[in-house]
Amino acid sequence: MSHIKHSNEPLTENFRDRIATVDESGKRKWIYAYKPKGVFYNARTILSFFYFIIFFGLPFVKIDGRPLFLFNIPNAKFILFGKIFWPQDFFIFGITMITFVFFIILFTAAFGRLFCGWACPQTNFMEMMFRKVEYMVLGDAPAQRQLQEAPWHIGKITKVSIKHMLFYGLSFIIANFFLAYIIGVDDLYKIITEPVSLHVVGFSALLMFSAVFYAVYAFFREQACTVVCPYGRLQSVLLDRNSMIVAYDYKRGEPRGHAKIQENVGDCIDCHQCVKVCPTGIDIRNGVQMECVGCTACIDACDHIMDKLDKPRGLIRYASENAIANGEPLRYTNRMKMYTALCFLLLTVLTVLLVTRKDIDATIIRTAGMLYQERGTDSISNLYSIKMVNKTTKDVQLQIVITGKTTGRVEMIGAPLLHVKKEAQGAGTFFIVLPRHSITKRKTELSLNLLEGSKVV
């Protein structure tokens, strides 16, 4: 969707030469976004409470004594839905990443940046937490701008100080829970309650995360979405004319003007309310732009103006480019249904892989440098090594047995059973002894079972 021409403005697309938060000289333009209000904003506010409950609550959820989620990168230990994953399971993470990429492509092609506006942690924390604190302390956008331009005095110092103290306090709280996803809530509790000297690394990480979150939400803000996040830059290749986007109905809105003082004008009165509430500072009437995060603030602002003018809502709405061009309502097309089905299929495959993954892994190899041995006149043996990973929360005693049609026996070296502690690795060595008459080829394939009691694991 190309740039929409004002009635008294030559067609230009110079808004695409730079992002909306940078001026012609390359300096940062601070965004003073007006406080939105409306149906979509209220819905996003309600959803944000659920997101915050999930974010702050999940570290306390445990299954069999394990956290529901843990991403302990330093120890290469990951827990998903209570199941532990070690480096040996990294193929599952590879499949997860491939699934995630396909999901992003399919979801964006069908629904645009719906995730960014409604579910992205950056958007939710910025708009539904930090921005609201800012409104509470400094006031709405005009008051913030006026305070910024005013000389320093006791009132300004007090307000700005309160804002930054609250911002850092919230950042510190978020950093604690973020760290809980890495080391677990139990280890985090030790850092909080025990002397700092015992947890220098953990406490340093806590301060580092707090500083990063504070810098992002106090200073970097929308730049995280427009400069750092690659998702917005991928829009140009992921979206097409049938994708659902926040769109301006230029057919209905152009040419811009006020019907009371002009003739033959559209519904857009050029009030710029959609621009004032935009957290990334863009004019949605220019069409699809990289900076748009689909937050729907412009929809609420425009609907409010349409209500005042006794005109139908939806001048700015969720639509596709083809729907705007052809004047059709947004439909859940067969293409979107197919993409949705593929997304669910990918998630189902990944879920099956996670659920069916075995709790005990074993790798058996021939002991290096050893030849076979003759056992009397009727048997031959080979020496093998086994390495095991116990991903359960209990110690296990394991036994190796030969299964299938092959006759023979297993002779353990040392203890008759293999002992592996919970969430740990174990190893052992054993002979496989076969009758000479059962060896008829150069290579003999064997099938082994690893048993815990009578249960095949």
ZIGI-V9343 format. One record per run of one state. SS is the DSSP state (H for helix, E for strand, - for the rest). FROM is the first residue (numbers start at 1). TO is the last residue. If there is no record, write none. Layout:
SS:FROM:TO / SS:FROM:TO
//
This chain:
-:1:13 / H:14:16 / -:17:21 / E:22:22 / -:23:27 / E:28:28 / -:29:38 / H:39:60 / -:61:61 / E:62:63 / -:64:65 / E:66:67 / -:68:68 / E:69:72 / -:73:76 / E:77:80 / -:81:82 / E:83:85 / -:86:86 / H:87:111 / -:112:113 / H:114:118 / -:119:120 / H:121:138 / -:139:140 / H:141:149 / -:150:153 / H:154:183 / -:184:184 / H:185:193 / -:194:195 / H:196:198 / -:199:199 / H:200:220 / -:221:222 / H:223:228 / -:229:229 / H:230:233 / -:234:234 / H:235:238 / -:239:244 / E:245:248 / -:249:249 / H:250:253 / -:254:272 / H:273:276 / -:277:283 / H:284:286 / -:287:296 / H:297:308 / -:309:315 / E:316:319 / -:320:320 / H:321:326 / -:327:333 / H:334:356 / -:357:359 / E:360:366 / -:367:372 / E:373:375 / -:376:378 / E:379:390 / -:391:395 / E:396:403 / -:404:408 / E:409:412 / -:413:417 / E:418:420 / -:421:423 / E:424:435 / H:436:438 / -:439:446 / E:447:452 / -:453:454 / E:455:456 / -:457:457
//
